[in-house]
């Protein structure tokens, strides 16, 4: 069960009217609408961080492969020359 916390926000009147219109359109409360918007932002941030992490891992894996492949080729060549 998701725990909710009651907060008080001060927002410009125009933003409150905008949020109310969108919440009404989606047939949810203002609080639920704003929570949904914040959740989408949090999800987007998590996806961005994950993508960034995967790019770092891909770069590290490429560097490892560039180091390891020549060594493996050398070992296999020696192994094949020795009759295995």
MMTF fields as JSON, N, C-alpha, C and O atoms, coordinates in Angstrom:
{
  "mmtfVersion": "1.0.0",
  "mmtfProducer": "UNKNOWN",
  "numBonds": 335,
  "numAtoms": 336,
  "numGroups": 84,
  "numChains": 1,
  "numModels": 1,
  "chainsPerModel": [1],
  "groupsPerChain": [84],
  "chainIdList": ["A"],
  "bondAtomList": [4, 2, 8, 6, 12, 10, 16, 14, 20, 18, 24, 22, 28, 26, 32, 30, 36, 34, 40, 38, 44, 42, 48, 46, 52, 50, 56, 54, 60, 58, 64, 62, 68, 66, 72, 70, 76, 74, 80, 78, 84, 82, 88, 86, 92, 90, 96, 94, 100, 98, 104, 102, 108, 106, 112, 110, 116, 114, 120, 118, 124, 122, 128, 126, 132, 130, 136, 134, 140, 138, 144, 142, 148, 146, 152, 150, 156, 154, 160, 158, 164, 162, 168, 166, 172, 170, 176, 174, 180, 178, 184, 182, 188, 186, 192, 190, 196, 194, 200, 198, 204, 202, 208, 206, 212, 210, 216, 214, 220, 218, 224, 222, 228, 226, 232, 230, 236, 234, 240, 238, 244, 242, 248, 246, 252, 250, 256, 254, 260, 258, 264, 262, 268, 266, 272, 270, 276, 274, 280, 278, 284, 282, 288, 286, 292, 290, 296, 294, 300, 298, 304, 302, 308, 306, 312, 310, 316, 314, 320, 318, 324, 322, 328, 326, 332, 330],
  "bondOrderList": [1, 1, 1, 1, 1, 1, 1, 1, 1, 1, 1, 1, 1, 1, 1, 1, 1, 1, 1, 1, 1, 1, 1, 1, 1, 1, 1, 1, 1, 1, 1, 1, 1, 1, 1, 1, 1, 1, 1, 1, 1, 1, 1, 1, 1, 1, 1, 1, 1, 1, 1, 1, 1, 1, 1, 1, 1, 1, 1, 1, 1, 1, 1, 1, 1, 1, 1, 1, 1, 1, 1, 1, 1, 1, 1, 1, 1, 1, 1, 1, 1, 1, 1],
  "groupList": [{"groupName": "UNK", "atomNameList": ["N", "CA", "C", "O"], "elementList": ["N", "C", "C", "O"], "formalChargeList": [0, 0, 0, 0], "bondAtomList": [1, 0, 2, 1, 3, 2], "bondOrderList": [1, 1, 2], "singleLetterCode": "X", "chemCompType": "L-PEPTIDE LINKING"}],
  "groupTypeList": [0, 0, 0, 0, 0, 0, 0, 0, 0, 0, 0, 0, 0, 0, 0, 0, 0, 0, 0, 0, 0, 0, 0, 0, 0, 0, 0, 0, 0, 0, 0, 0, 0, 0, 0, 0, 0, 0, 0, 0, 0, 0, 0, 0, 0, 0, 0, 0, 0, 0, 0, 0, 0, 0, 0, 0, 0, 0, 0, 0, 0, 0, 0, 0, 0, 0, 0, 0, 0, 0, 0, 0, 0, 0, 0, 0, 0, 0, 0, 0, 0, 0, 0, 0],
  "groupIdList": [1, 2, 3, 4, 5, 6, 7, 8, 9, 10, 11, 12, 13, 14, 15, 16, 17, 18, 19, 20, 21, 22, 23, 24, 25, 26, 27, 28, 29, 30, 31, 32, 33, 34, 35, 36, 37, 38, 39, 40, 41, 42, 43, 44, 45, 46, 47, 48, 49, 50, 51, 52, 53, 54, 55, 56, 57, 58, 59, 60, 61, 62, 63, 64, 65, 66, 67, 68, 69, 70, 71, 72, 73, 74, 75, 76, 77, 78, 79, 80, 81, 82, 83, 84],
  "secStructList": [7, 7, 7, 7, 7, 7, 7, 7, 7, 7, 7, 7, 2, 2, 2, 2, 2, 2, 2, 2, 2, 2, 2, 2, 2, 2, 6, 7, 7, 2, 2, 2, 2, 2, 2, 2, 2, 2, 2, 2, 2, 2, 2, 2, 2, 2, 2, 2, 2, 2, 2, 2, 2, 2, 2, 2, 2, 2, 2, 2, 2, 2, 2, 2, 2, 2, 2, 2, 2, 2, 2, 2, 2, 2, 2, 2, 2, 2, 2, 2, 2, 6, 6, 7],
  "xCoordList": [0.83, 0.0, 0.883, 1.831, 0.556, 1.328, 0.914, -0.269, 1.904, 1.646, 1.59, 2.481, 0.569, 0.473, 0.717, 0.468, 1.202, 1.491, 0.785, 0.877, 0.096, -0.594, 0.413, 1.169, 0.413, 1.306, 0.493, -0.597, 1.04, 0.43, 1.376, 2.566, 0.828, 1.626, 1.049, -0.16, 1.917, 1.486, 1.838, 3.005, 0.808, 1.001, 0.337, -0.632, 0.852, 0.175, -1.255, -1.504, -2.169, -3.579, -3.786, -4.589, -3.07, -3.211, -2.843, -3.484, -1.81, -1.414, -2.464, -2.723, -3.066, -4.112, -5.305, -5.86, -5.699, -6.82, -6.489, -7.333, -5.257, -4.819, -4.866, -5.39, -4.319, -4.336, -5.764, -6.078, -6.628, -8.031, -8.713, -9.469, -8.449, -9.046, -8.582, -9.388, -7.281, -6.756, -7.244, -7.571, -7.292, -7.786, -9.249, -9.662, -10.023, -11.435, -11.582, -12.432, -10.757, -10.78, -10.492, -11.088, -9.571, -9.207, -10.058, -9.885, -10.984, -11.91, -11.18, -11.5, -10.195, -9.471, -9.393, -9.653, -9.041, -8.883, -7.621, -6.734, -7.568, -6.386, -5.152, -4.106, -5.283, -4.137, -3.672, -2.473, -4.627, -4.253, -3.607, -2.648, -4.131, -3.55, -2.114, -1.216, -1.895, -0.548, 0.398, 1.557, -0.085, 0.746, 1.13, 2.262, 0.188, 0.47, 1.528, 2.411, 1.431, 2.425, 3.812, 4.797, 3.872, 5.162, 5.694, 6.901, 4.799, 5.235, 5.826, 6.83, 5.195, 5.743, 7.12, 8.012, 7.302, 8.63, 9.648, 10.778, 9.243, 10.148, 10.493, 11.645, 9.497, 9.736, 10.69, 11.602, 10.477, 11.355, 12.787, 13.735, 12.941, 14.287, 14.961, 16.15, 14.197, 14.746, 15.17, 16.239, 14.338, 14.687, 15.936, 16.789, 16.046, 17.212, 18.483, 19.512, 18.399, 19.561, 19.933, 21.115, 18.926, 19.206, 19.871, 20.836, 19.36, 19.952, 21.39, 22.265, 21.631, 22.981, 23.896, 25.032, 23.396, 24.178, 24.489, 25.6, 23.497, 23.728, 24.773, 25.565, 24.773, 25.783, 27.174, 28.132, 27.293, 28.587, 29.036, 30.198, 28.096, 28.443, 28.854, 29.794, 28.164, 28.509, 29.923, 30.689, 30.266, 31.611, 32.659, 33.702, 32.378, 33.312, 33.461, 34.569, 32.345, 32.402, 33.192, 33.936, 33.037, 33.802, 35.296, 36.098, 35.662, 37.074, 37.619, 38.742, 36.832, 37.254, 37.441, 38.428, 36.497, 36.595, 37.821, 38.523, 38.077, 39.233, 40.545, 41.537, 40.552, 41.741, 41.807, 42.879, 40.686, 40.671, 40.785, 41.459, 40.156, 40.131, 41.532, 41.825, 42.409, 43.762, 44.491, 45.24, 44.275, 44.91, 44.37, 45.136, 43.078, 42.469, 42.974, 43.3, 43.04, 43.563, 44.992, 45.354, 45.79, 47.178, 47.254, 48.018, 46.467, 46.47, 45.979, 46.57, 44.908, 44.378, 45.362, 45.507, 46.037, 47.04, 48.153, 48.559, 48.652, 49.69, 49.177, 49.896, 47.967, 47.36, 47.246, 47.566, 46.786, 46.641, 48.012, 48.145, 49.027, 50.373, 50.97, 51.777, 50.571, 51.095, 50.292, 50.42, 49.464, 48.804, 47.519, 47.151, 46.84, 45.577, 44.411, 43.266],
  "yCoordList": [-1.173, 0.0, 1.249, 1.355, 2.179, 3.408, 4.356, 4.64, 4.833, 5.776, 7.175, 7.57, 7.919, 9.294, 10.254, 9.934, 11.426, 12.467, 13.73, 14.101, 14.371, 15.605, 16.756, 16.907, 17.572, 18.721, 19.954, 19.847, 21.09, 22.348, 23.011, 23.17, 23.398, 24.053, 25.42, 25.636, 26.324, 27.627, 27.682, 27.599, 27.824, 27.844, 29.076, 29.588, 29.553, 30.664, 30.254, 29.108, 31.196, 30.933, 30.294, 29.372, 30.779, 30.236, 28.763, 27.997, 28.367, 26.949, 26.082, 24.958, 26.601, 25.849, 25.661, 24.565, 26.709, 26.594, 25.603, 24.799, 25.659, 24.732, 23.292, 22.41, 23.057, 21.715, 21.237, 20.074, 22.136, 21.761, 21.371, 20.4, 22.119, 21.78, 20.408, 19.596, 20.153, 18.864, 17.72, 16.642, 17.957, 16.932, 16.626, 15.467, 17.662, 17.473, 16.672, 15.787, 16.988, 16.276, 14.792, 13.943, 14.483, 13.088, 12.461, 11.293, 13.26, 12.785, 12.254, 11.191, 13.033, 12.723, 13.987, 15.084, 13.834, 14.994, 15.773, 15.257, 17.009, 17.835, 17.141, 17.074, 16.629, 15.961, 14.764, 14.575, 13.952, 12.765, 13.162, 12.528, 14.213, 14.672, 15.139, 14.736, 15.993, 16.514, 15.383, 15.375, 14.431, 13.274, 12.487, 12.018, 12.345, 11.625, 12.325, 11.681, 13.653, 14.426, 14.251, 14.025, 14.359, 14.183, 12.767, 12.573, 11.77, 10.382, 10.19, 9.498, 10.809, 10.719, 11.342, 10.804, 12.48, 13.109, 12.198, 12.061, 11.577, 10.662, 9.46, 9.029, 8.917, 7.774, 8.159, 7.402, 9.343, 9.812, 9.976, 9.634, 10.501, 10.677, 9.327, 9.167, 8.356, 7.021, 6.395, 5.792, 6.534, 5.996, 6.67, 6.009, 7.986, 8.72, 8.228, 8.022, 8.043, 7.566, 6.143, 5.81, 5.305, 3.934, 3.92, 3.187, 4.726, 4.794, 5.281, 4.766, 6.276, 6.788, 5.692, 5.541, 4.932, 3.837, 2.76, 2.23, 2.432, 1.422, 1.888, 1.086, 3.189, 3.705, 3.61, 3.275, 3.9, 3.775, 2.318, 2.019, 1.406, -0.02, -0.477, -1.259, 0.0, -0.386, 0.077, -0.657, 1.291, 1.811, 0.966, 0.635, 0.625, -0.206, -1.585, -2.115, -2.172, -3.482, -3.424, -4.352, -2.334, -2.173, -2.121, -2.754, -1.356, -1.258, -2.617, -2.975, -3.371, -4.701, -5.619, -6.35, -5.578, -6.427, -6.054, -6.931, -4.759, -4.326, -4.782, -4.987, -4.94, -5.428, -6.95, -7.514, -7.613, -9.068, -9.815, -10.843, -9.338, -10.083, -10.336, -11.472, -9.346, -9.643, -10.672, -11.503, -10.62, -11.591, -12.989, -13.952, -13.112, -14.415, -14.949, -16.131, -14.088, -14.505, -15.028, -16.034, -14.338, -14.757, -16.121, -16.992, -16.3, -17.564, -18.693, -19.773, -18.457, -19.504, -19.847, -21.013, -18.837, -19.101, -19.982, -20.942, -19.668, -20.483, -21.892, -22.866, -22.002, -23.298, -24.151, -25.34, -23.541, -24.276, -24.684, -25.776, -23.835, -24.156, -25.339, -26.091, -25.496, -26.578, -27.868, -28.781, -27.951, -29.195, -29.489, -30.66, -28.55, -28.805, -28.531, -28.692],
  "zCoordList": [0.0, 0.0, 0.0, 0.778, -0.878, -0.98, 0.138, 0.331, 0.861, 1.955, 1.373, 0.621, 1.706, 1.225, 2.374, 3.536, 2.034, 3.002, 2.527, 1.357, 3.42, 3.086, 3.115, 4.075, 2.046, 1.97, 1.568, 1.006, 1.864, 1.448, 0.462, 0.732, -0.691, -1.721, -2.017, -1.93, -2.364, -2.864, -4.337, -4.718, -5.16, -6.604, -7.186, -6.624, -8.306, -8.97, -9.359, -9.733, -9.266, -9.53, -10.909, -11.054, -11.903, -13.256, -13.338, -14.057, -12.6, -12.602, -11.918, -12.348, -10.859, -10.171, -11.1, -11.181, -11.792, -12.746, -13.844, -14.237, -14.34, -15.387, -14.881, -15.56, -13.69, -13.101, -12.891, -13.141, -12.433, -12.222, -13.531, -13.572, -14.594, -15.899, -16.369, -16.822, -16.259, -16.713, -15.829, -16.325, -14.526, -13.601, -13.905, -13.891, -14.179, -14.505, -15.8, -15.902, -16.768, -18.046, -17.848, -18.512, -16.928, -16.666, -15.57, -15.223, -15.026, -13.984, -12.743, -12.212, -12.309, -11.077, -10.239, -10.733, -8.985, -8.114, -8.498, -9.178, -8.051, -8.273, -7.693, -8.34, -6.476, -5.837, -6.64, -6.85, -7.092, -7.862, -9.179, -9.621, -9.811, -11.07, -10.867, -11.606, -9.859, -9.61, -9.213, -9.627, -8.416, -8.055, -9.307, -9.429, -10.231, -11.478, -12.314, -12.88, -12.387, -13.138, -12.509, -13.211, -11.179, -10.496, -10.669, -10.814, -10.656, -10.85, -12.243, -12.408, -13.245, -14.61, -14.686, -15.342, -14.017, -13.988, -13.309, -13.778, -12.2, -11.487, -12.362, -12.4, -13.065, -13.957, -15.082, -15.415, -15.668, -16.742, -16.255, -16.962, -15.044, -14.483, -14.259, -14.537, -13.754, -13.535, -14.863, -14.952, -15.891, -17.21, -17.766, -18.358, -17.577, -18.066, -17.373, -18.017, -16.058, -15.308, -15.707, -15.8, -15.944, -16.372, -17.744, -17.96, -18.668, -20.008, -19.932, -20.627, -19.086, -18.899, -18.353, -18.803, -17.385, -16.814, -17.838, -17.874, -18.678, -19.712, -20.723, -21.215, -21.032, -21.952, -21.347, -22.043, -20.059, -19.378, -19.389, -19.664, -19.085, -19.085, -20.483, -20.624, -21.514, -22.886, -23.221, -23.845, -22.807, -23.057, -22.323, -22.888, -21.074, -20.304, -20.936, -21.015, -21.39, -22.036, -23.331, -23.647, -24.089, -25.332, -25.034, -25.72, -24.001, -23.63, -23.205, -23.562, -22.447, -22.018, -23.224, -23.308, -24.15, -25.343, -26.17, -26.673, -26.311, -27.095, -26.457, -27.157, -25.154, -24.459, -24.508, -24.729, -24.306, -24.159, -25.481, -25.54, -26.529, -27.795, -28.338, -28.711, -28.403, -28.885, -28.009, -28.524, -26.695, -25.806, -26.049, -26.073, -26.227, -26.501, -27.837, -27.948, -28.847, -30.154, -30.026, -30.636, -29.233, -29.046, -28.354, -28.772, -27.308, -26.572, -27.463, -27.475, -28.206, -29.097, -30.205, -30.57, -30.74, -31.771, -31.223, -31.877, -30.031, -29.394, -29.14, -29.361, -28.688, -28.363, -29.628, -29.608, -30.734, -31.997, -32.548, -33.1, -32.409, -32.898, -32.144, -32.691, -30.903, -30.072, -30.232, -29.416, -31.279, -31.613, -30.876, -30.781, -30.371, -29.676, -30.559, -30.137]
}
